[in-house]
Amino acid sequence: MNINYQTILTVLGREIREVAREELLPRFASQRFDQQTKRDGSVVTEADGAVQERIATFLQAQWPEIAFLGEEMAAHEQQRMMQNNAVWCLDPLDGTSNFATGIPFFGISLALIENQQQKLGLIYDPIRDECYTALKGEGCWLNGVALSATEMHANLTELKQMIAVVDLKRLRGPVLTSLVTEHPFRSQRNFGSCALEWCWLAAGRFQLYIHGGQKLWDYAAGTLILQEAGGMSTSLTGEAVFTSSLEPRPVVAAFNNAAYQQWYAWIDQHNQ
């Protein structure tokens, strides 16, 4: 497939900014929109559907040879889309619960998967007008400026010096209790948007991350952004997070490899 990926990122960034400004920000400001609860207990709003429809239409018009998978599609359609050699993977509104309750922390996440590998990722935060982009093997950028997590906070060498984002809701096993009772980090947060959490980790805004279960659209763009910034992530069993699978994946990550090694060792020791 002969594609200029840098050009694609530029085009996508412009389009997704426009969609967010027209479909997300007015609804967020007014807090007037329809919403429902899915079978899994998560919230979905009319904004999720509106964003997915607009971006899907745009992508299919620009690159009709690439399949499209969105979070709000039926599960059987998602499975069918994953059979393609190239597929867009979209979370139209990551952090829907935040959005639906007036918390200004949510975004749009889009990844291109080719031959079961992440090729590019884009995550847009419309509240802060921050657009994070990455190309596999070429780097990542925040609003066009190169990001390097490994160059930030180089003085932080011990877990006790670091801020962790911990998703307690989905964690299971002994490690959950240990995180609450022993807290090996300096302090703990949980922001409620997986996509933006990956970006903030890549930007060095916190240093450690653990989450008990993310879907493909939660991590497809974010793990690539973190990787290209020099960060490290795996599953709780030390495998690659990205598997091109629709099954939820638990994740462990850190802003650099040295921090990851300490963090993973602590989690593994306390998860027996």
Secondary structure, 3 states (H helix, E strand, C coil): CCCCHHHHHHHHHHHHHHHHHHHHHHHHHHCCCCEEECCCCCEEEHHHHHHHHHHHHHHHHHCCCCEEEECCCCHHHHHHHCCCCEEEEEEEEECHHHHHCCCCCCEEEEEEEECCEEEEEEEEECCCCEEEEEECCCEEEECCEECCHHHCCCCCCCHHHCEEEECCCCCCCHHHHHHHHHCCCCEEECCCCHHHHHHHHHCCCCCEEEEEEECHHHHHHHHHHHHHHCCEEECCCCCCCCCCCCCCEEEEEECCHHHHHHHHHHHHHCCC
